[in-house]
Amino acid sequence: MRKIRWAALGASLFMLGSAASYAAVIETQSLVGFGTAKYPENFTHFDYVNPDAPKYGEVTYAQMGTFDNFNRYASRGVPAAATGQLYDTLMYSPSDEIDSYYPLIASNVRYSDDYMWLELDINPKARFHDGKPITAHDVEFTFDKFMTEGVPQYRSYYKSIKSVKAKSDLVVRIEMAEPDREKLFSFAQSTRVLPKHFWMDRVFSEPLNEPPVGSSAYKIVDYKAGQSVTYGLVKDYWAKDLPVNVGRNNFTTVQYDYYRDDTVMLEAFKAGEFDIRIESEPKFWENSYTGTNFDKGFIKKEEIPHQQPQAANGFVFNTQRPVFNDPKVREAIAYAMDFEWMNANLFYDQNARTRSYFQNTEYAAFGLPSDAEKAVLEPIKDKIPPRVFTEEYQPPKTDGSGRIRSQMRTAFQLFKEAGWELKNKAMTNVETGEVMTFELLIYNPNVETYAIPFQRNLKRMGIDMKLRSVDRTQYIKRLRDRDFDMVSSRYFANSYPNSSLMIVWNSNFIDSTYNTAGVMDPAVDYLTQAIADNQENPDQLLALGRALDRVLQWNFYMVPQWHYSKYRVATWDKFERPEIRPDYDLGVDTWWVSKEKAAKLPEKRR
């Protein structure tokens, strides 16, 4: 799959009279960040698609909230659903591999084995939706635009890239200021290429009130401001026959309708207003998916098991708030979460407690640290909780009765050690006399279902947690401004420890909205940087991932919630799908509409 040739780098032997330095130049059509590529150079399609799937039919999805612009990368406002996918990437990663990328806009890759440069050949057939060719100049412009007008974390993440320059119309070269395989590959793999002719006179950080020129399989064909956005399959899409696209993108129309309330959204689904709903609430799944359209077989309800890595859901502390600065306070508050009672009374015993930031992977930390983990942790031993070495982290556990007296006793001891005690039924700071009160910021009313029992137990501890409900636009703004005490949120699922963890946890990315907890910790910085530096060392990554998991667990950055290792999927029964589902996704982009099935449904859902 890769060809290696030798090329002189640096001065000529004859010109300088010294020995030339040489580096291997690797030529390939795929770029693998982790592991090895599954598909050979001449593959025709991914294993999990039907290459003969028809391009037919419409699908409508539902979204919570609203939108006010079409620029996914604006620094303010709420972009319309799927607007980030309007632009194709340089390469494409399938859903049955962790970190392998295959040709899309880029057709070939060359790079030096010291990772100081990389060149991409642009597919000469590549086109934007307005028919203009995608060139190396657009790639150069994209990098410059993101670096000058994009979010600060982009500039920080790619600071090791010295330049991105078009060598010709169809060859772009990335040069590094210092060797950095991860950043070099990351840019080449996943950069979404912007059309220079559209964006050159527009401010990239500002909201956009018109659909932009894109390049992917779909373009915006209609919209109602704040209410819906409709995408149409591009009939002359330049990349439709590339191996990465065969059997995918099978709906001729994709629409997203917006709803302000999840309960209203569910009733709209049952009435036939949209086609697919993936349910996260066990209560709704057990009790609300009933009615005439279920009885008639128009709506299909199924649970699809999976072993995918699970996101770490939880009540996340903003550790930049003084009240949450002390890990003992955060640990004490975690004892107010009675998961066992919630699971029995709210979730029909369907959920499992989340305890790891690498849930359902081999990188989740269990037991005590191995020798390899201890070696990783030794240099930061004085900067991490001692229990990292001596105890296995487990979230507090109750008997499920709803009585948490023993948990409260443990919490009160922790509060006392942190300088708080119960006075007149209120948790009070011994030094300042301040009463502990904070706000849980939410935008989805369903969160109240499990926030209220948590709030009730906190009240028993003398803590006043107020529930503050805002619309999604306000929520996103306050999240960006770090104007919150606590949110019910998630840290995305990690198949393996990769450099994206820098944006989530490293203090150099404190302005990132992904760093929800506002973590600024030297030990976490050390581990995330080590992970970024060891992407080619699987054994070291295993030790680093588990070590990071332990440090995050014992710092109590969130009160962990739960996960469920099945998709709860309800669909209007008009879809067909391949026999093989991809390992790391539900694979809706490989489904298609069956004319025969659709003909049996009410007219609005055909």
Disulfide bonds with the S-S distance in Angstrom:
none
